[in-house]
Amino acid sequence: MIDSLRYAGLAGLLAASFGSSLHAQTNLATVAGAVPASQITISGFMQAVAEGATDHPALAQFYSARDYQPIWTGAGDASRRAAFFRVLDQAGAQGLPSERYDAQGLRQAFGELRSEGQRGQLEIRMSETFLRYAQDLSRGILTPKKVDPTIVREIDRPDNLTLIRAFSQSQTPLAWLHALAPRSPAYAQLVKAKLDLETTIADGGWGPEVHAGILRPGAQGDAVIALRNRLQNMGYLGSHPTASYDGAMQKAVQQFQEDQGLITDGVAGSSTLEALNAAPQERLKSVLVALERMRWMNGTDLGKRHIWINIADFSVRVVDDDKTTFKSVTVVGQSTPDRQTPEFSDMMDRMVINPAWHVPRSIVTKEYLPMMQRNPNAAAQLQLVDSRGQVVPRSAVNFGQYTASSFPFAMRQPPSQHNALGLVKFLFPNKYNIYLHDTPSKSLFSKEQRAFSHGCVRVGEPFELAYTLLAPQTDNPKAYFQRILESGNETTVKLTPPVPVHLVYFTAWPNAKGKIEYRRDVYGRDARLYAALHKAGVESAALTN
């Protein structure tokens, strides 16, 4: 059971948690003198803890199992309290909602203790705050599906009882608390980017916007001077006293374009100027959202080898031991809600070479049935297939008699170079029917913005992706793949072992040099997430002043 704790001893102990604050020590000394030791009972503390934990099963079980011994307000808890208040004071630096944890109110409550019952109430309040903070930092503030239904990522949240038990047993509480955050270098780089952007905003930003339709090498005038100044303030151009769009400025523009995922032609056209004129406040919002997305994935084992598909970047990578071993451009789902590529993680376990395309039911009924009702021979490259898998001739079907719900046929495109899936597809079976595949429509890969599909991800270099994925299981992956391809037969090849695949949406992400690159919020997801974060209490003085 809990040892009796006299307030006189508590005064000095609690003062240690708040440094040498004379005010805190005076309040605690007053408490110690105001309540005689003979009036202090253990039951008051125990009763308050038990009552306070009634609506919190994890806390009720935790305190019951330890005979209601405190972890925050006891004689030996000073270092644990000090560590917790220290991380609460730094919560805003990681894009967490500081007011949600009310560190100031908790400190004040320690200074106003008048009874064992109050101490028990404060004990529970501290534990509740700890669990809220630990969940927020380790797995994120938001539940993504509640903000945007196309973010279907499952959050693997830790068990509250496990969290508080582990923390109470830690001999290094500050290190334990710091370890809750994502350990990826990218997270630390994004935290730094947040601080850098806040400094930039406090210093006045990147200067005046560049107002022009298009600026080309050789141009001169006020707009070129504004472009020069903007590039200098953003770190892309050194001291360069010129009013002419010269070679140095063209090179700086090209580097900026590369960092924004734009065509690197060195011409400051509309898309380049739009990105260049983006305010640091908007970039800060992107970073805050990126930090939250990283916390969502903190419980996900990316895998030593994994596939990273950044929807906002229109790219796919294979990453081996933190190094990119393959990269290609992609085409992703259109921006309409029913065609956006969702965000989730899964396991890619096979590829299909020379695939047939089994047209999704939604496309059959929404797109092809109305076409065939107007012209029975529309989309002639597709076969009608009945429930037994038999091909049905178009001439035998009266398309006008069917509705979307009553249409009894499936549609299929046999393997060929003109197949909508191209010559290979990569499967990670999921309820969203999303996969990677080749395509005969190669021209779309040259566009800057590549949101054109029904939701699946088209790969610009699908054969090279196949070779990379097959390398661990065959000595000559290219020859192995080509031999199957040349047969013309639809063939499924299992990947051993399966490869984790992560579909993500980062509009702010550090490159290999640690510099933050930015992308357009093509689906508007970041805007919705930032609004939800702000509503949850995430703030930055740089965004409110």
Secondary structure, 3 states (H helix, E strand, C coil): CCCCCCHHHHHHHHHHHCCCCHHHHHHHHHHHHHCCHHHCCHHHHHHHHHHHCCCCHHHHHHHHHCCCCCCCCCCCCHHHHHHHHHHHHCHHHHCCCHHHCCHHHHHHHHHCCCCHHHHHHHHHHHHHHHHHHHHHHHHCCCCHHHHCCCECCCCCCCCHHHHHHHHHHCCCHHHHHHCCCCCCHHHHHHHHHHHHHHHHHHCCCCCCCCCCCCECCCCECHHHHHHHHHHHHCCCCCCCCCCECCHHHHHHHHHHHHHCCCCCCCCECHHHHHHHCCCHHHHHHHHHHHHHHHHHHHHCCCCCEEEEEEHHHCEEEEEECCEEEEEEEEEEECCCHHHCCCEEEEEEEEEEECCCEECCHHHHHHHHHHHHHHCCCCCCCCEEECCCCCEECHHHCCHHHCCCCCCCCEEEECCCCCCCCCCEEEECCCCCCCCEECCCCHHHHHCCCCEEECCCEEECCHHHHHHHHHHHHCCCHHHHHHHHHHHCCCEEEEEEEEEEEEEECCCEEECCCCCEEECCCCCCHHHHHHHHHHHCCCCCHHHHC
